Amino acid sequence: MTDTLDVRPLSAAEAAARFDDLAGLRITVFRAFPYLYDGDMAYERDYLATYMEAPGAFIAGAFDGDALVGASTAAPLGEHKTAFAEPFAARGLDPDDFFYFGESVLLPAYRGRGAGVAFFDLREAEARRQGFAHCLFSAVIRPEDHPMRPADYVPLDDFWRKRGYRRLEGVRTGFAWKDIGETGETEKPMEYWVKSLG
């Protein structure tokens, strides 16, 4: 393990070549609370295709040498999964005004070394480059008494607030995946966090 991580945007060709690595990172990192994702490659192929094919899509990677140890995605909200854009259109907001941050995943051994901040910086810079006035992301909502919530779990709300994001009250969506211990996919409630780039 090196002391310095190389965090940088990936070209479309490099992202495609690293597809299995990207999928594996999501499966590994999102298995932990609060996502509890019991992932498989078939689901990942469908999900990640959004970022491989969408106009304006953006992917960044964190590397330890040649090893991909983290990744972060984004795309115009209007080009993302319909479930994430519909709540905005239903409230008279134009999804095309928002740059949507998909996820930031980083292997636990590499946390606390600046990759998370770099992922936000890179995606916000890309949002500005593409002319967006706002960026946002969604986060799963889990009850405080969830049986799989670790005793030492600390949500990322404070980190997001320090980055200038605020919870978008009253706007939610649902998205389905298979939780650990489930026999099939179930829809999970998701909330939004938004930041103006003016």
GROMACS elastic network, one bead per residue, 0.5 to 0.9 nm:
[ bonds ]
;  ai    aj funct       b0    kb
    1     4     6  0.87291   500
    1    64     6  0.65543   500
    1    65     6  0.81317   500
    2     5     6  0.71685   500
    2    64     6  0.61550   500
    2    65     6  0.72624   500
    3    64     6  0.85070   500
    3   113     6  0.87364   500
    4    63     6  0.88738   500
    4    64     6  0.73658   500
    4   113     6  0.79880   500
    5    62     6  0.62101   500
    5    63     6  0.55858   500
    5    64     6  0.54253   500
    5    65     6  0.78397   500
    5    69     6  0.89514   500
    5   110     6  0.84050   500
    5   113     6  0.77576   500
    5   114     6  0.84106   500
    5   115     6  0.74330   500
    6    61     6  0.79591   500
    6    62     6  0.55301   500
    6    63     6  0.50168   500
    6    64     6  0.66701   500
    6    65     6  0.77658   500
    6   115     6  0.86248   500
    7    60     6  0.70041   500
    7    61     6  0.56207   500
    7    63     6  0.63136   500
    7    70     6  0.85442   500
    7    71     6  0.87156   500
    7   115     6  0.66187   500
    7   118     6  0.68671   500
    7   119     6  0.75931   500
    8    59     6  0.87293   500
    8    60     6  0.54098   500
    8    61     6  0.56385   500
    8    62     6  0.66374   500
    8    63     6  0.84235   500
    8   118     6  0.84648   500
    8   119     6  0.83963   500
    8   122     6  0.77931   500
    9    58     6  0.74406   500
    9    59     6  0.58772   500
    9    61     6  0.62024   500
    9    62     6  0.89010   500
    9   122     6  0.75643   500
   10    13     6  0.79229   500
   10    14     6  0.57756   500
   10    15     6  0.57623   500
   10    58     6  0.77400   500
   10    59     6  0.56389   500
   10    60     6  0.52891   500
   10    61     6  0.64649   500
   11    14     6  0.51082   500
   11    15     6  0.60867   500
   11    16     6  0.85179   500
   11    58     6  0.84743   500
   11    59     6  0.77590   500
   11    60     6  0.87081   500
   12    15     6  0.51423   500
   12    16     6  0.61338   500
   12    17     6  0.85899   500
   12    52     6  0.68791   500
   12    57     6  0.89990   500
   12    58     6  0.84995   500
   12    59     6  0.82191   500
   13    16     6  0.51571   500
   13    17     6  0.61824   500
   13    18     6  0.86381   500
   14    17     6  0.50108   500
   14    18     6  0.61380   500
   14    19     6  0.85610   500
   15    18     6  0.50220   500
   15    19     6  0.60037   500
   15    22     6  0.80054   500
   15    52     6  0.75454   500
   15    59     6  0.71746   500
   15    60     6  0.86065   500
   15    61     6  0.87638   500
   16    19     6  0.50356   500
   16    20     6  0.85738   500
   16    52     6  0.70869   500
   17    20     6  0.79279   500
   17    21     6  0.87316   500
   18    21     6  0.52097   500
   18    22     6  0.61737   500
   18    23     6  0.86678   500
   18    68     6  0.82420   500
   19    22     6  0.51338   500
   19    23     6  0.61735   500
   19    24     6  0.85453   500
   19    45     6  0.84429   500
   19    48     6  0.82016   500
   20    23     6  0.50596   500
   20    24     6  0.60064   500
   20    25     6  0.85796   500
   20    41     6  0.81953   500
   20    44     6  0.89802   500
   20    45     6  0.89373   500
   21    24     6  0.50659   500
   21    25     6  0.61974   500
   21    26     6  0.87667   500
   21    67     6  0.88877   500
   21    68     6  0.68058   500
   21    69     6  0.86149   500
   22    25     6  0.52190   500
   22    26     6  0.64432   500
   22    27     6  0.87676   500
   22    44     6  0.88750   500
   22    48     6  0.84557   500
   22    61     6  0.88095   500
   22    68     6  0.78927   500
   22    69     6  0.89811   500
   22    70     6  0.80413   500
   22    71     6  0.68225   500
   23    26     6  0.52510   500
   23    27     6  0.62329   500
   23    28     6  0.86349   500
   23    39     6  0.89497   500
   23    40     6  0.84623   500
   23    41     6  0.68051   500
   23    44     6  0.57229   500
   23    45     6  0.76699   500
   23    48     6  0.76379   500
   24    27     6  0.50961   500
   24    28     6  0.60547   500
   24    29     6  0.85242   500
   24    39     6  0.88809   500
   24    40     6  0.87526   500
   24    41     6  0.80445   500
   24    44     6  0.86810   500
   25    28     6  0.51480   500
   25    29     6  0.59279   500
   25    30     6  0.81384   500
   25    68     6  0.84706   500
   25    69     6  0.73376   500
   25    70     6  0.68685   500
   25    71     6  0.76412   500
   25   105     6  0.66475   500
   25   106     6  0.73278   500
   25   107     6  0.73682   500
   26    29     6  0.53954   500
   26    30     6  0.56424   500
   26    31     6  0.81099   500
   26    37     6  0.87946   500
   26    39     6  0.79688   500
   26    44     6  0.81491   500
   26    70     6  0.89969   500
   26    71     6  0.85463   500
   26   103     6  0.86887   500
   26   104     6  0.88449   500
   26   105     6  0.63845   500
   26   106     6  0.87032   500
   27    30     6  0.56494   500
   27    31     6  0.61657   500
   27    37     6  0.69055   500
   27    38     6  0.71486   500
   27    39     6  0.50244   500
   27    40     6  0.69955   500
   27    41     6  0.83891   500
   27    44     6  0.81863   500
   28    31     6  0.55410   500
   28    32     6  0.78063   500
   28    37     6  0.85629   500
   28    39     6  0.81573   500
   28   105     6  0.88981   500
   28   107     6  0.79245   500
   29    32     6  0.61042   500
   29    35     6  0.88457   500
   29    37     6  0.86157   500
   29   105     6  0.60995   500
   29   106     6  0.67982   500
   29   107     6  0.64419   500
   29   108     6  0.79448   500
   30    33     6  0.73328   500
   30    34     6  0.78422   500
   30    35     6  0.53958   500
   30    36     6  0.60737   500
   30    37     6  0.53443   500
   30    38     6  0.81560   500
   30    39     6  0.81876   500
   30   105     6  0.77225   500
   31    34     6  0.83255   500
   31    35     6  0.63065   500
   31    38     6  0.61143   500
   31    39     6  0.75176   500
   31   179     6  0.82994   500
   31   180     6  0.75326   500
   32    35     6  0.61513   500
   32    36     6  0.51304   500
   32    37     6  0.73118   500
   33    36     6  0.51339   500
   33    37     6  0.84361   500
   33   148     6  0.70587   500
   33   149     6  0.62938   500
   33   150     6  0.74767   500
   33   153     6  0.81278   500
   34    37     6  0.86648   500
   34   140     6  0.70652   500
   34   141     6  0.79700   500
   34   142     6  0.66726   500
   34   148     6  0.83711   500
   34   149     6  0.71696   500
   34   153     6  0.89185   500
   34   155     6  0.87075   500
   35    38     6  0.89621   500
   35   139     6  0.89773   500
   35   140     6  0.68493   500
   35   142     6  0.85957   500
   35   179     6  0.75458   500
   36   148     6  0.84628   500
   36   178     6  0.82315   500
   36   179     6  0.52849   500
   36   180     6  0.56347   500
   37   177     6  0.68493   500
   37   178     6  0.59808   500
   37   180     6  0.60138   500
   38   177     6  0.78768   500
   38   178     6  0.54800   500
   38   179     6  0.51684   500
   38   181     6  0.79625   500
   38   182     6  0.83190   500
   39    42     6  0.86042   500
   39    43     6  0.69619   500
   39    44     6  0.74844   500
   39   177     6  0.80490   500
   39   178     6  0.70118   500
   39   179     6  0.82140   500
   39   180     6  0.86559   500
   40    43     6  0.56498   500
   40    44     6  0.64226   500
   40    45     6  0.88700   500
   41    45     6  0.60029   500
   41    46     6  0.86824   500
   42    45     6  0.52194   500
   42    46     6  0.65995   500
   42    47     6  0.87866   500
   43    46     6  0.53522   500
   43    47     6  0.61641   500
   43    48     6  0.85311   500
   43   177     6  0.84773   500
   44    48     6  0.57010   500
   44    49     6  0.80717   500
   45    48     6  0.55052   500
   45    49     6  0.59979   500
   46    49     6  0.53589   500
   46    50     6  0.73677   500
   47    50     6  0.58904   500
   47    51     6  0.79360   500
   47    81     6  0.86299   500
   48    51     6  0.54210   500
   48    52     6  0.64261   500
   48    53     6  0.87490   500
   49    53     6  0.58783   500
   49    54     6  0.80064   500
   50    53     6  0.55884   500
   50    54     6  0.56260   500
   50    57     6  0.80762   500
   50    75     6  0.83834   500
   50    79     6  0.77682   500
   50    80     6  0.64004   500
   50    81     6  0.74207   500
   51    54     6  0.55343   500
   51    55     6  0.84558   500
   51    56     6  0.86887   500
   51    57     6  0.53111   500
   51    58     6  0.69669   500
   51    59     6  0.75123   500
   51    73     6  0.71612   500
   51    74     6  0.72935   500
   51    75     6  0.67739   500
   51    79     6  0.89756   500
   51    80     6  0.80625   500
   51   102     6  0.88886   500
   52    55     6  0.88011   500
   52    57     6  0.70565   500
   52    58     6  0.85762   500
   52    59     6  0.87485   500
   53    56     6  0.89868   500
   53    57     6  0.74753   500
   54    57     6  0.54206   500
   54    75     6  0.70677   500
   54    76     6  0.82225   500
   54    79     6  0.58628   500
   54    80     6  0.74658   500
   55    75     6  0.76593   500
   55    76     6  0.78226   500
   55    79     6  0.70740   500
   56    74     6  0.84195   500
   56    75     6  0.57490   500
   56    76     6  0.62648   500
   56    79     6  0.82119   500
   56   130     6  0.76657   500
   57    73     6  0.75931   500
   57    74     6  0.58138   500
   57    76     6  0.69141   500
   57    79     6  0.83531   500
   58    72     6  0.82565   500
   58    73     6  0.56645   500
   58    74     6  0.50707   500
   58    75     6  0.60158   500
   58   123     6  0.74990   500
   58   126     6  0.76375   500
   59    71     6  0.70956   500
   59    72     6  0.56843   500
   59    74     6  0.64763   500
   59    75     6  0.87689   500
   59   123     6  0.84301   500
   60    70     6  0.83951   500
   60    71     6  0.55498   500
   60    72     6  0.51533   500
   60    73     6  0.64412   500
   60    74     6  0.88957   500
   60   119     6  0.69661   500
   60   122     6  0.76349   500
   60   123     6  0.81787   500
   61    68     6  0.65984   500
   61    69     6  0.76270   500
   61    70     6  0.56484   500
   61    72     6  0.64106   500
   61    73     6  0.88994   500
   61   119     6  0.82730   500
   62    67     6  0.83872   500
   62    68     6  0.58838   500
   62    69     6  0.56634   500
   62    71     6  0.59405   500
   62    72     6  0.85583   500
   62   106     6  0.79210   500
   62   115     6  0.68351   500
   62   119     6  0.86463   500
   63    66     6  0.60848   500
   63    67     6  0.54100   500
   63    69     6  0.56050   500
   63    70     6  0.69899   500
   63    71     6  0.89166   500
   64    67     6  0.52173   500
   64    68     6  0.65851   500
   64    69     6  0.65923   500
   64   110     6  0.89962   500
   65    68     6  0.81378   500
   68    71     6  0.75981   500
   69   105     6  0.83664   500
   69   106     6  0.59660   500
   69   107     6  0.57825   500
   69   110     6  0.75196   500
   70   104     6  0.73406   500
   70   105     6  0.53040   500
   70   107     6  0.62593   500
   70   110     6  0.83748   500
   70   115     6  0.79396   500
   71   103     6  0.78416   500
   71   104     6  0.57782   500
   71   105     6  0.54194   500
   71   106     6  0.65673   500
   71   119     6  0.79726   500
   72   101     6  0.79398   500
   72   102     6  0.71200   500
   72   103     6  0.53739   500
   72   105     6  0.63514   500
   72   106     6  0.86719   500
   72   116     6  0.88712   500
   72   119     6  0.61954   500
   72   120     6  0.85396   500
   72   123     6  0.82715   500
   73   100     6  0.86421   500
   73   101     6  0.60162   500
   73   102     6  0.50429   500
   73   103     6  0.56332   500
   73   104     6  0.68669   500
   73   119     6  0.86689   500
   73   123     6  0.78370   500
   74    77     6  0.86520   500
   74    80     6  0.88375   500
   74    99     6  0.70312   500
   74   100     6  0.54516   500
   74   102     6  0.50904   500
   74   103     6  0.75320   500
   74   123     6  0.67650   500
   74   126     6  0.89106   500
   74   127     6  0.87872   500
   74   137     6  0.89639   500
   75    78     6  0.82429   500
   75    79     6  0.65817   500
   75    80     6  0.64571   500
   75    98     6  0.89984   500
   75    99     6  0.58944   500
   75   100     6  0.53602   500
   75   101     6  0.66416   500
   75   102     6  0.74631   500
   75   127     6  0.87026   500
   76    79     6  0.53457   500
   76    80     6  0.65692   500
   76    95     6  0.79484   500
   76    96     6  0.65833   500
   76    97     6  0.81264   500
   76    98     6  0.62397   500
   76   100     6  0.55693   500
   76   101     6  0.85478   500
   76   127     6  0.84100   500
   76   132     6  0.85851   500
   76   135     6  0.89122   500
   77    80     6  0.51332   500
   77    81     6  0.79482   500
   77    82     6  0.86837   500
   77    84     6  0.73047   500
   77    85     6  0.59685   500
   77    95     6  0.54997   500
   77    96     6  0.61597   500
   77    97     6  0.78412   500
   77    98     6  0.55984   500
   77    99     6  0.54394   500
   77   101     6  0.85384   500
   77   135     6  0.88876   500
   77   136     6  0.87336   500
   78    81     6  0.80667   500
   78    82     6  0.77852   500
   78    84     6  0.87177   500
   78    85     6  0.61842   500
   78    94     6  0.84235   500
   78    95     6  0.51420   500
   78    96     6  0.52175   500
   78    97     6  0.84605   500
   78    98     6  0.78882   500
   78    99     6  0.84780   500
   78   100     6  0.87082   500
   79    82     6  0.80874   500
   79    85     6  0.85576   500
   79    95     6  0.88613   500
   79    96     6  0.83641   500
   80    83     6  0.83939   500
   80    84     6  0.70470   500
   80    85     6  0.72413   500
   80   100     6  0.76644   500
   80   102     6  0.88224   500
   81    84     6  0.57922   500
   81    85     6  0.70481   500
   82    85     6  0.52878   500
   82    86     6  0.59976   500
   83    86     6  0.55954   500
   83    87     6  0.75577   500
   83   173     6  0.65493   500
   83   174     6  0.68599   500
   83   175     6  0.68898   500
   84    87     6  0.67483   500
   84    88     6  0.80220   500
   84   100     6  0.88521   500
   84   138     6  0.82124   500
   84   172     6  0.86356   500
   84   173     6  0.64204   500
   84   174     6  0.80042   500
   84   175     6  0.82301   500
   85    88     6  0.56273   500
   85    89     6  0.65588   500
   85    90     6  0.88507   500
   85    94     6  0.87080   500
   85    95     6  0.57580   500
   85    96     6  0.89523   500
   85   173     6  0.88777   500
   86    89     6  0.51548   500
   86    90     6  0.60259   500
   86    91     6  0.87241   500
   86    95     6  0.80801   500
   86   173     6  0.81487   500
   87    90     6  0.51385   500
   87    91     6  0.65269   500
   87    93     6  0.85632   500
   87   171     6  0.65338   500
   87   172     6  0.67857   500
   87   173     6  0.65501   500
   88    91     6  0.52567   500
   88    92     6  0.64791   500
   88    94     6  0.65846   500
   88    95     6  0.60984   500
   88   171     6  0.77933   500
   89    92     6  0.51107   500
   89    93     6  0.51635   500
   89    94     6  0.58617   500
   89    95     6  0.63877   500
   90    93     6  0.73443   500
   91    94     6  0.87729   500
   91   171     6  0.88216   500
   93    96     6  0.87253   500
   93    97     6  0.80287   500
   94    97     6  0.56464   500
   94    98     6  0.77950   500
   95    98     6  0.56658   500
   95    99     6  0.84442   500
   96    99     6  0.76914   500
   96   132     6  0.82732   500
   97   131     6  0.88913   500
   97   132     6  0.59607   500
   97   133     6  0.64126   500
   97   134     6  0.65356   500
   97   135     6  0.84577   500
   98   127     6  0.84783   500
   98   132     6  0.61575   500
   98   133     6  0.68422   500
   98   135     6  0.52471   500
   98   136     6  0.68333   500
   98   194     6  0.89107   500
   99   123     6  0.87679   500
   99   124     6  0.85687   500
   99   126     6  0.89466   500
   99   127     6  0.59444   500
   99   130     6  0.88675   500
   99   132     6  0.63353   500
   99   133     6  0.82095   500
   99   134     6  0.63060   500
   99   136     6  0.63817   500
   99   137     6  0.85580   500
  100   127     6  0.88068   500
  100   134     6  0.87476   500
  100   135     6  0.57563   500
  100   136     6  0.51519   500
  100   137     6  0.56154   500
  100   138     6  0.85142   500
  101   104     6  0.83170   500
  101   120     6  0.87143   500
  101   123     6  0.73938   500
  101   135     6  0.71450   500
  101   136     6  0.59935   500
  101   138     6  0.78825   500
  102   136     6  0.89717   500
  102   137     6  0.64556   500
  102   138     6  0.77747   500
  103   137     6  0.79302   500
  103   138     6  0.87493   500
  104   116     6  0.71306   500
  104   119     6  0.70595   500
  104   120     6  0.86051   500
  105   116     6  0.85186   500
  106   109     6  0.83194   500
  106   110     6  0.67251   500
  106   111     6  0.67554   500
  106   115     6  0.78984   500
  106   116     6  0.79833   500
  107   110     6  0.57416   500
  107   111     6  0.69758   500
  108   111     6  0.54544   500
  108   112     6  0.89641   500
  109   112     6  0.87612   500
  110   113     6  0.64111   500
  110   114     6  0.89499   500
  110   115     6  0.80986   500
  111   114     6  0.74507   500
  111   115     6  0.72362   500
  111   116     6  0.77989   500
  112   115     6  0.75507   500
  112   116     6  0.80087   500
  113   116     6  0.80503   500
  114   117     6  0.54363   500
  114   118     6  0.61924   500
  114   119     6  0.86947   500
  115   119     6  0.60427   500
  115   120     6  0.87345   500
  116   119     6  0.51500   500
  116   120     6  0.65406   500
  116   121     6  0.87553   500
  117   120     6  0.52757   500
  117   121     6  0.62028   500
  117   122     6  0.86740   500
  117   163     6  0.84121   500
  118   122     6  0.60296   500
  118   123     6  0.85307   500
  119   122     6  0.52776   500
  119   123     6  0.62212   500
  119   124     6  0.85719   500
  120   123     6  0.52548   500
  120   124     6  0.60039   500
  120   125     6  0.84423   500
  120   163     6  0.81400   500
  121   124     6  0.52753   500
  121   125     6  0.60789   500
  121   126     6  0.85999   500
  122   125     6  0.51372   500
  122   126     6  0.62077   500
  122   127     6  0.86804   500
  123   127     6  0.61344   500
  123   128     6  0.86686   500
  123   135     6  0.87459   500
  124   128     6  0.62777   500
  124   129     6  0.85519   500
  124   134     6  0.89851   500
  124   135     6  0.71898   500
  124   197     6  0.79108   500
  125   128     6  0.51726   500
  125   129     6  0.61138   500
  125   130     6  0.86797   500
  126   130     6  0.61803   500
  126   131     6  0.85945   500
  126   132     6  0.88441   500
  127   130     6  0.52238   500
  127   131     6  0.63098   500
  127   132     6  0.53155   500
  127   133     6  0.77920   500
  127   134     6  0.78050   500
  127   135     6  0.69958   500
  127   197     6  0.84703   500
  128   132     6  0.55225   500
  128   133     6  0.72001   500
  128   134     6  0.87021   500
  128   197     6  0.72770   500
  129   132     6  0.77058   500
  132   135     6  0.73447   500
  132   197     6  0.76423   500
  133   195     6  0.86676   500
  133   196     6  0.59367   500
  133   197     6  0.52162   500
  133   198     6  0.62339   500
  134   194     6  0.69627   500
  134   195     6  0.56373   500
  134   197     6  0.54903   500
  134   198     6  0.80273   500
  135   165     6  0.89252   500
  135   193     6  0.85401   500
  135   194     6  0.58014   500
  135   195     6  0.54718   500
  135   196     6  0.66227   500
  135   197     6  0.73750   500
  136   165     6  0.79161   500
  136   192     6  0.67669   500
  136   193     6  0.54104   500
  136   195     6  0.61954   500
  136   196     6  0.87899   500
  137   191     6  0.83826   500
  137   192     6  0.56840   500
  137   193     6  0.54874   500
  137   194     6  0.67071   500
  138   172     6  0.85895   500
  138   173     6  0.86859   500
  138   190     6  0.59697   500
  138   191     6  0.53097   500
  138   193     6  0.61401   500
  138   194     6  0.88183   500
  139   189     6  0.85038   500
  139   190     6  0.53128   500
  139   191     6  0.54335   500
  139   192     6  0.64326   500
  139   193     6  0.78624   500
  140   174     6  0.87367   500
  140   175     6  0.88013   500
  140   188     6  0.67454   500
  140   189     6  0.59788   500
  140   191     6  0.64598   500
  141   188     6  0.74015   500
  141   189     6  0.56534   500
  141   190     6  0.55929   500
  141   191     6  0.67425   500
  142   145     6  0.83411   500
  142   146     6  0.66614   500
  142   149     6  0.86515   500
  142   188     6  0.85036   500
  142   189     6  0.80701   500
  143   146     6  0.52748   500
  143   149     6  0.87913   500
  144   147     6  0.89333   500
  144   149     6  0.76714   500
  145   148     6  0.84900   500
  145   149     6  0.72265   500
  146   149     6  0.54135   500
  147   150     6  0.84120   500
  149   152     6  0.84537   500
  149   153     6  0.68101   500
  150   153     6  0.51577   500
  150   154     6  0.89425   500
  151   154     6  0.89319   500
  154   157     6  0.86550   500
  155   158     6  0.77196   500
  155   159     6  0.87321   500
  156   159     6  0.53251   500
  156   160     6  0.62882   500
  156   161     6  0.87369   500
  157   160     6  0.51503   500
  157   161     6  0.61564   500
  157   162     6  0.86814   500
  157   165     6  0.89365   500
  157   166     6  0.88962   500
  157   167     6  0.88819   500
  158   161     6  0.50578   500
  158   162     6  0.61974   500
  158   163     6  0.86665   500
  159   162     6  0.52097   500
  159   163     6  0.64630   500
  159   165     6  0.89789   500
  160   163     6  0.50706   500
  160   164     6  0.66404   500
  160   165     6  0.54960   500
  160   166     6  0.76170   500
  160   193     6  0.81815   500
  161   164     6  0.50506   500
  161   166     6  0.61439   500
  161   167     6  0.87067   500
  162   165     6  0.72853   500
  163   195     6  0.85467   500
  164   194     6  0.83245   500
  164   195     6  0.60793   500
  164   196     6  0.83005   500
  165   193     6  0.58315   500
  165   194     6  0.52027   500
  165   196     6  0.81956   500
  166   169     6  0.87780   500
  166   192     6  0.83950   500
  166   193     6  0.52261   500
  166   194     6  0.55245   500
  166   195     6  0.66271   500
  167   191     6  0.75074   500
  167   192     6  0.59184   500
  167   194     6  0.64993   500
  168   171     6  0.60488   500
  168   172     6  0.84133   500
  168   191     6  0.73673   500
  168   192     6  0.54370   500
  168   193     6  0.55102   500
  168   194     6  0.64304   500
  169   172     6  0.82021   500
  169   191     6  0.81465   500
  169   192     6  0.79239   500
  169   193     6  0.88051   500
  170   191     6  0.85044   500
  171   190     6  0.89170   500
  171   191     6  0.66370   500
  171   192     6  0.67747   500
  172   189     6  0.69583   500
  172   190     6  0.56118   500
  172   192     6  0.65682   500
  173   188     6  0.83728   500
  173   189     6  0.59572   500
  173   190     6  0.52295   500
  173   191     6  0.66662   500
  173   192     6  0.84191   500
  174   187     6  0.57196   500
  174   188     6  0.52715   500
  174   190     6  0.55177   500
  174   191     6  0.86279   500
  175   186     6  0.79937   500
  175   187     6  0.50256   500
  175   188     6  0.53532   500
  175   189     6  0.67437   500
  175   190     6  0.70999   500
  176   185     6  0.56863   500
  176   186     6  0.50225   500
  176   188     6  0.58201   500
  176   189     6  0.88401   500
  177   184     6  0.77917   500
  177   186     6  0.58096   500
  177   187     6  0.66305   500
  177   188     6  0.76680   500
  178   181     6  0.82900   500
  178   182     6  0.61542   500
  178   183     6  0.73720   500
  178   184     6  0.54264   500
  178   186     6  0.62387   500
  178   187     6  0.86885   500
  179   182     6  0.53458   500
  179   183     6  0.82794   500
  179   184     6  0.78462   500
  179   185     6  0.70816   500
  179   186     6  0.77111   500
  180   183     6  0.86175   500
  182   185     6  0.73170   500
  182   186     6  0.82956   500
